[in-house]
């Protein structure tokens, strides 16, 4: 009987949370991404906390390599707390070929088949491809990436404004530290 009452208490809360998520406007992407320009190395500037990056402490990067079959190899790398490197390889496919702004990524392969595709939507992109903002329709995942390990304050203010316009809270993004490789522990210099 007690469990039944608890269930009755939580049902309205669950319905409210689901309604709040459904009330978000559809996530808008940029109009066009030139995939050839997008390919290459990106530094993670900030991200929404997520379970698959919980062991990443610093120096997080994402590298995108174009493949002959039209897909994209993804190599994500970060430094753990103990100084070791963590690397994850994935494959991306372009879902919206008119804009190239909607992709899906799979980090799970079994017998050469990619499983469990996740959304990767480009919602902000600097005209010179200096930085990009990536999100998902649920707004549960988000990343700010740049071609260099730091952004100036003006760019970051523009990105924070863009995040708010797209239904994200920029204050929830955690900053990613980037350190000079090989520096002694006591003399580590942060790049930003």
N, C-alpha and C positions, 0 to 999 in steps of 0.2 A: 504494500500500500504506500509506503514511504517513497519507494522508487517511482511509483506512478505520479505522486505529487511533484517530485523533482522534475520529472519529464514534462508535466504540465507547466511548471515554472519556466523551463528552458525553451519550450516550443515558441512562445512569442519572441524571445531573444533571437533564436535561430532564424525565424521568419523576418525579423527586422534586419539582421545582418545580410541575409540573402537579398532583401529588397534594396538595401543600401548599395550593394555591389551591382545590382541590376540597374539602379538609377544613374550610374555613371554614363556619361555620353560615350558613344563609340570612340575608341582610340583612333586618332587621325595620324597618319604617317606623312612623311615628306612626299612631295610630288614625284621626285625622280632621284634614283641613286645610280651613279655610274660605277658598276661593280669593279671595273678595272682600277678605278681610282680608289675605291674602298679597300681593295685588297692590300695586304701588308701588315705591319706591326702597329698595334694600338696599346697604349698604356691605360690601365684602369685608373680613373681619377676618384671615383666614388661609386658606391652600389647600395642597393637596398640589401639588408642582411638576408642571407639565404642559407639553407642547410648544406648545399653542395660546395660552398666556399667557406665554411666555418673554420677550416684549418688554415686558411690563407691569412698570413700576417702582414706581408708587404710585397712590393715588386710584382704586382699582378699585371700580366699582359695577355693580349689576345692577338693571335696572328691568323690571318685569312689568306689562303692560297687557292687560286682558281684552278679548277680541274678541267681536263678536256671534255668530260661528259656534262659540263654545265653546272656541276655542283661545286661546293667550296669545302676544302679541308680547313678545319678549325683546330688550332693548338692553343690551349689556355695554360698559362704557367703562373705560379706564384711561389713565394718563399714562405715556408712554415716558421713557426716560432723557434724551432731548434736550428734554423738556418738551412735546412734541406729544401730541395725544390720539389714541388708537386706539379705534375703535368697531366693534363687531360686532353685527349684527342677526340674530335667529333667530326661530323659531316653536316653541312648545311645545304638546304635546297631553297631555291627561290619559289615562293608561292604565288606572288603577284608579279608576273613578267612584264607588265606595262610600266610599273614604277620601280621594280626591284627593291622596294622598301619593306616588303613583308617576306620574311624568311622563316623557316623552321629548322631547328637544330636537334640532332640526335647524338647522344654520347654513348648509346648502348647499341652494340652490334652483336649479332648472333648468326654464325654461318654466313657472314657477308651481307646479312640483311639488317638495315637500320631499324631500330625499334624506338618507341616512345618519343615521338617528335614534340618539341616544345616551341612555342612562338618566340620570335625574335623580330620585333618591329622597329624600324628606324623612324623615330618621331621627331628628331632634330638633327640637322647636319649643317655644319659650317660650309659656306660657299666654297671655301678653299680646302675642305676636307681636313681641317685642323682638329675638329672635335665632332663627336657624334653622341646622341642620346638615344638609348635603346630601351624599349619597354615591352610590356605584354598587355593584351586587352584587359586582364584582370587587375592590373596595376600592382600585382604582388611581387613582380620582379622588375628591376630597373638598373641600368648602368650608365655611367658617364665615362666615355673613353676619349683619349686625345692622342695625337701623333707624338707629343712630347710628354714627359712625366709630370708636367705642371701646367696649370692654366692661369691666366691673369685674372684679376678680380672682376674686370668688366665682362669677360667671357663667362665666368661663373655666375655672375648676376643675371646675365641673359639666359643661361641654362636653367637657373632656379625659377625664373619667370616662366619659361617654357614648360617646365615640369608642373608648375601650378596650373597653367592653362590646360594641361592634359590630365588633370585630376590626381597628380602626385603631390605628396608633401615633401619638399626638398630637405626639410629638417630630419627626415627619417633616413636619408642617405648617409652612409658612413664613409669617411675619407680613407683613401688608400695611400699608405706611405710608400715612398720609393727611395731607396738608399743606394749610395754609390757602391757597386759591387767590389768586394775585396778590401773594403776599408776595415781597419781593426775595430772590434766591438766598441771600445771606449771612445773611438773617434768617428763613429758613423755620422755621416753628414746626410741629412735629408735633402733630396733634390728640390723640394718645394717648401 
